[in-house]
């Protein structure tokens, strides 16, 4: 069985709707498996200044660019590439 670890923080973002102060989180397999409030006085100075939050994901994409992959070559700098992309879109 995989072991878990306890992370303590002054603030933890548990979900989009739930933020808790002075908290101890139990983490196993990369997931929160339990949590409990703790007395703020029991947190170290570093823990009081710690904020635990989920990792951020950049889900930004441009599906329409896949069709132009062979028509707009990379290189020449970003501005140059955007000019070639705009021209390809206009065709």
C-alpha positions in Angstrom: 0.0 0.0 0.0 1.3 3.4 -0.9 2.0 5.8 1.9 0.3 9.1 2.3 1.8 12.5 3.4 0.4 15.3 5.5 0.6 18.9 4.2 -0.3 21.8 6.5 -1.1 25.3 5.4 -2.7 28.5 6.4 -5.0 28.3 3.4 -6.1 25.5 1.1 -8.3 25.7 -2.0 -10.2 22.4 -1.9 -12.5 23.1 -4.8 -13.9 26.1 -6.8 -16.4 26.6 -4.0 -14.4 25.7 -0.9 -11.5 27.4 0.7 -10.4 26.4 4.2 -8.0 28.1 6.7 -5.6 26.4 9.0 -5.8 23.0 7.5 -3.9 19.7 7.4 -4.4 17.7 4.2 -3.7 14.0 3.8 -2.4 13.3 0.2 -2.1 9.8 -1.3 -1.6 8.9 -5.0 -1.6 12.6 -5.8 -5.1 13.2 -4.4 -6.6 14.6 -1.2 -7.8 11.6 0.7 -8.7 13.5 3.9 -8.4 16.8 5.7 -9.0 18.5 9.0 -8.9 22.0 10.5 -6.1 22.6 12.9 -5.5 25.4 15.4 -3.7 28.3 13.7 -1.3 28.4 16.7 -0.2 24.9 15.8 1.1 26.0 12.4 4.6 27.1 12.0 5.3 30.6 10.6 6.1 29.1 7.2 2.9 26.9 7.2 0.8 30.0 8.1 2.1 31.7 4.9 1.5 28.6 2.7 -1.4 28.4 0.3 -2.2 24.9 -1.2 -4.1 24.9 -4.5 -4.6 22.6 -7.4 -2.2 22.8 -10.3 -3.2 25.1 -13.0 -3.8 23.7 -16.5 -3.6 25.7 -19.7 -6.4 24.1 -21.8 -6.0 26.8 -24.5 -5.9 25.4 -28.0 -6.7 26.3 -31.6 -8.3 23.4 -33.4 -8.5 25.4 -36.6 -4.7 25.7 -36.9 -4.3 21.9 -37.4 -5.7 22.1 -40.9 -3.1 24.8 -41.8 -0.2 23.0 -40.4 1.3 22.2 -43.8 0.5 25.6 -45.3 2.0 27.9 -42.7 5.7 27.0 -42.0 7.3 27.8 -38.7 10.2 30.2 -38.5 10.9 33.8 -39.1 9.7 35.0 -35.7 6.2 35.2 -34.2 5.0 38.3 -36.0 6.1 36.9 -39.4 4.3 33.6 -38.6 1.1 35.4 -37.6 1.2 37.3 -40.9 1.5 34.1 -42.9 -1.3 32.5 -40.8 -3.7 35.4 -41.5 -2.9 35.2 -45.2 -3.6 31.4 -45.2 -6.9 32.0 -43.3 -7.9 34.6 -46.0 -7.3 32.1 -48.8 
